[in-house]
């Protein structure tokens, strides 16, 4: 989960990372959060957008929903209600723009359900290993830079220790080898990592 406090930071975050749900205020210090909606909706996968704002006029609510928001919650609100609305947004189908299931070796990854399989058998992965695989498998045979992987696997506000990414790569590599996934997760020294069939 990432938290930003300005429209400029929100634009940067949305362009750098993928989000399932975005909670967005209309009254940000440097502008109206509605300006972010078009950019956020152009991303793949498209995130659900929930406005959480004190702007409660009917015209404001209609404007927010017509701009592309999925929901509009007026302050003050119950945290329990916010959680329920986020859960409802997460139950909606993810629009992936028709992206197909990705394959490498005996490994498959469905970008819609985020389900990983080896030779048809489900392979549950911890959250960070799944995030790592989700970045690597669309780029099979290409080197993915370490800095890009870190930005996708860890949140913007998270402190990343020097060997945190190496630890996740090592765990994912061992798991894929143990499952005979038919892929090689290679370290390209000084640059990044590459997933390739073997």
CORBEL-V269038 format. One record per helix or strand. SS is the DSSP state (alpha for helix, beta for strand). FROM is the first residue (numbers start at 1). LEN is the number of residues. If there is no record, write none. Layout:
# CORBEL-V269038
ss: {SS/SS}
from: {FROM/FROM}
len: {LEN/LEN}
This chain:
# CORBEL-V269038
ss: {alpha/beta/beta/beta/alpha/beta/alpha/beta/alpha/beta/beta/beta/beta/alpha/beta/alpha/alpha/beta/beta}
from: {7/21/27/31/34/48/58/71/79/102/107/115/121/127/144/146/164/183/192}
len: {10/4/2/2/8/6/9/4/13/3/4/4/2/13/2/8/15/6/6}
